[in-house]
Amino acid sequence: MLTQNYQSTGSGGKTMTRWRVMGLSRRNRTVQRALSILAIASIIQWFTGSDVPGSDQQSGEKATVPQPIVRTGSEPGPTVLVVAGIHGNEPAGVKAAQIMACWSVRRGKLVVVSPANPPGVEHRQRTIPGVPKEEADLNRNFVVEGKECRPKGTLAQQLWQHVAQIRPDWLVDLHESVRFHKDRGVGNTFIVYPREETLEVVKKLLAKVNPQITELDERFVVLRWPARGSLARAAGAVLGCQSFILESTRQDPIDRRIAYHCEFVRALLEELQMGLMQ
């Protein structure tokens, strides 16, 4: 598995984490491939000088959603948008998004927006600090009224503006549940806005990745309908894109959660024939 080897301090007192890859059991083979390039993300983090883009603002009312990172292929194709860090206490998606931001595609566009909730990530809390209670859960702030989304609060407005401008064909929102679905949580699930094409493609993704998980009751399953107010639901309803929430679980080690996020997004890009290059 990927383990932290040591940390070194660069110019300006910035700390850069170095990583090494150890041997893996059969259950965790997916971890090695997905996380072997985490060192690249660490270097990017070191040069940008910030663990959490947009986190210099302490209040959610003043925070800003980072600008999308766009990887454009040389040929036309679909646009896939990956969003992470909507809930600040779910670090695996944010780390996975760092890895994906280093990917390139031959066809279409891969767009990464992370972290969507910078002050929440900085404070390691689910909600947005320093905002009214009714706006604190960012993933309940994308209110659909008729054919429009009316986002509540600064971060939701900024994030929705990004999504509406990008107009993705696919939106993937990375999250982490407290428990496995077998334990009455939603960990290791796809929560899908149930369009026929989305369900068909997700079925293929499960067929690619699930066989690597030896514990049958921990394999990923499909649930329908993201929660009302969620970004995935608003994107599916208003923009008409294929959208789903990808939930790992904190009952798994963080390296495995990161790997699952990466492997499923990789599988999606392959299924869409976008020509992933690393």
N, C-alpha and C positions, 0 to 999 in steps of 0.2 A: 504494500500500500504506500501511498505518499505520506511521508513523515517530515516534520520540520527538522532540518539538520542543524543549522545554526543561523544566527543573525549577525549581520555586519553593519556598521554605521558608516554612511557615506558623507559627502559634503553637506554642510548645513544641518548636521545632526540627524539626517533622515535615516531610518532603519529599514534595511532591505532584507527580507526573509529569503534564505536559500533552502532548496528542497532536495530531497533524494527519494528515489522510488525503490521500495523494498519488494520482496517476493509476495505474491498474492495467492490466496486459496482460489479454488475454482469459483466459489460464490462471488468473489470480488474481482474477477478478471476485467470487468468493465471499468473498474477504478483506475487501473494502470493506464489505459489508453486515454481516458478522459482527462486525467490530472497530470500527465507527464509534462504538459506545457504550462502548468501553473506558474513556473518560474518566470515565464515571459510576462504574465500579468503582474507579478511582483515587481519586475523591473519597471513596467509602465507606471505602477503605483509610486515607485521610488522617484521617478523623474517628474511626475506631476506634483509630488509633494503633498499628497492628501490621500488618506485612506478612504474618505467619504466625500466625493464631489458635492459641492453645495453645502457642506456641513459647517462652514464657518459662521452660518447664521444659527443662533441658538433657538430662535422661536420659529415655530411652524408657519406663522403668519408672514415671516420675512424670508423663509427658505425658498430655494429655487430648485426645480427639477433639472438635472444635468441635460445638456444638449445631446440629442441622439448621436450615436456612433454609427456611421453608415458605411457598409462595405458593398460596393457596386461592382457587379460582374461586367465582363466585356460583351455579353450577349443579353438580349431581353429575356425576362422571366418573372416569376412571382416575387412579391415582397413579403418577407417574413420579419415580423417585429417581435422581439423578445423583451419583456419587461420584468424587472426584478426589484426587490427591496421595497415593495409597497407596504409590507409590514416590517418594521425595523428590527424585530427579534428573530428574523429568519435569514441567517447569514449565508446559507448554502447557495441560495439562488443568486445572491450578489456576487459570490466568488465564482460561480459558474458563468455568470454574465461577463466577468472579467476575462475568462478564458475565451468565450464566444466572441468578444470584441477583437480578439486577435485572429479570428478566422477570416478567410476570404472565400468568395464564391465566383464561379465562372459565369453563371446565369443569374439574372435578377438582382435583388438587393437583400442583404441581411442587415437589419437595424437593431441596435441594442440601446435601451434606455434603462440605466441603473446607476445608483439606487433612486427609485421614485420617491422615497420618503427619507431624504438625507438626515434630518434631525432625529427621526426615529431610529435609524441605523446607528447614528453616533451615540445615542443614549441607550441603545439596545432594548428598545421597547416597541411593542406592537404598534402603538398609536402615535399620532403626531403630537409632540409636546407643545404646550403653550397655545393651544387653540380651544375654542368652545367644545364641550363634550360631544355635542351633536355632529361635530366635524372631525372628531379625533380618529376614527377608523377610516383611513383613506379608501379602503376597498368597499365602503358603503356610500361613497360620496358621488358616484356617477349615476345620478337619478335620471331615469328615462321617462319622459312625458310625451306621449304620442310618438312622433318620429324624430324627436330631438333628445339629446342628452344635456341636462342642466347640472353641471358639476358644482359641488359645494366646496368652498374653500380655495385658497390660493394654489396649493399643490395639485388638487384635482383639476382645477382650471388649466394650469400649465400642462399637466400630463395629457389631458384630453385634447388640448390644442396640438401637441406633438402628434398624437395618434390620428387626429382628424386630418392633419396636414400630410402625414405619411400615407394614410389610407391603405393599410396593409391588406394583402390577400389572406394572410394568416397572422393571428396574434396569439402569442404564448406568454402566459403570466406565471412566473415561477414562485411557488410557495412551499411552506413546510407546516405540516400538522403535528400536533403533540403526540398522536397515537396512530398506529396502523388502522386501516379500515376494519381489520378483523377484531380490533379492540374498541370499536365504536367511534373511531376517529375517521379522518379522511386521508390519512397518510397512505402513500403509494396508490394514488388515484389520478385519473384524468377527469376533471369536472368540465364537461363539454357543453357548449351551446349547440344543441342537437340538430345540426344540419346533416343531411344525408352524406355529403362529401366528407364532412369532418369525422363522422362516425366511422366511415369506411377507411379513411386514412389512419385514424387512431388505432383501429383494429390491426392494421399492418404494422404499426410501430410496436404494439404489444407483442406481436408475433416475432419481431426481431430481437427485442431486448429481454422480454420475460424469461425465455429459456435459460438465461444466464443467472437467474435467481433460483437457487435450488429449493428454498422453502416455499412450497406451493401457496400457502396462505399469506405470504408476503409479496406475491407478485402483484403487479399493477392491474387495476380494474377500472372500468368506466362508470362514472356517475353522470347524470344529466342535470343541466340547468345550474350554472353558477348563481350565487346568491344575488338577490335584488340589490342594486347599488354597486355591484362589482364592475370592474373595468371590463372583464371578459364578457359579461352579459350585455353591457352597454355597447361594446364594439360589435357584437354579433347582431344586436337588435337594430342599432342605428346605422352602422356603416355596412352591414351585410357581409362582413368578413367571416372566415372560418376562425373560431376562437375557442380556446380552452385554458383552464388552469391546470398546471402540472404540480401536483403535491407530493413531495417526499415526506419523510417523517423523522422527527427528532429521536425516535427510538433506534434509528440507525446512526452509526458514526458519521461525522460531518463529511469525511472524504467520500463515503459511499453516496451520501445525498448529492454532493456536487457531481459525482460521476453519473448518477441517474439523470440529473438535469441535462448534463452535456450529451449523454448517449441518446436520449430521446430527441433532443433538438437536432443532433447529428442525423439521426434516422429520418426525421422529418425532411431535412434538407436533401438527403439522398432520395427519399421517396418523391420529392418534387423535382428531382434531377437538376439541382442547382449547381452541381459540380463543386462540392466543398473542397477547399484547399487550405492547408495549414502550414 
